[in-house]
Amino acid sequence: SQQGEEDPQALSIQEGENATMNCSYKTSINNLQWYRQNSGRGLVHLILIRSNEREKHSGRLRVTLDTSKKSSSLLITASRAADTASYFCATAGYSTLTFGKGTMLLVSP
Amino acid sequence: EAGVAQSPRYKIIEKRQSVAFWCNPISGHATLYWYQQILGQGPKLLIQFQNNGVVDDSQLPKDRFSAERLKGVDSTLKIQPAKLEDSAVYLCASSSGTGITEAFFGQGTRLTVV
């Protein structure tokens, strides 16, 4: 079964705009991770946030985590056409890594 | 550092045939995952190894799927016999350390069952 649920399922924006994706999950976690997948390729790790952290930054990425609401958000600032991809949240429990269904992001020039 | 290697990249088989996928994880990574990703969906964990022991295979259809990780390094995932609904991308990933850390993925094997 898939633990995380991303919202929205699809997002279309213009270059330069910010993109926000949300992830909700059901059970307690050790950490939460975000991955990117370009069409036809494997997944690439973007960022990991631990359960005792509330916010984390990496370049143009900002991730927040609210364990009381069992939710996380990924913000991509100043989007570029190259950011077009599917984005997945993955929850890490005690022993394994479970992925959500993903958000498809389209950034138009 | 070499990444996770998977082969073949593409495979087309007829239903009821058998197929095998191979994965070579990053050197020194103790954890190895096999995920199935159906078009338009997120990856679904099939099996997870810690060294050569199975951590989780609760979603592996054991009547037709099998996997092994010999000597705690390379791994093979087999499907026998294949069904149409097995058409998907099969992703292998590996990670190091204790706990669940960053996973490194291979490019995947795209299986089409006709």
Interface residues (C-beta under 8 A of the other chain):
Chain A: S1 Q2 G4 N30 N31 Q33 Y35 G40 R41 G42 L43 V44 H45 L48 F88 A90 A92 G93 S95 T96 L97 T98 F99 G100 K101 G102
Chain B: V4 Y33 Y35 Q41 G42 P43 K44 L45 Q48 V55 D56 Q59 L91 A93 S95 G99 I100 T101 E102 A103 F104 F105 G106 Q107 G108 R110
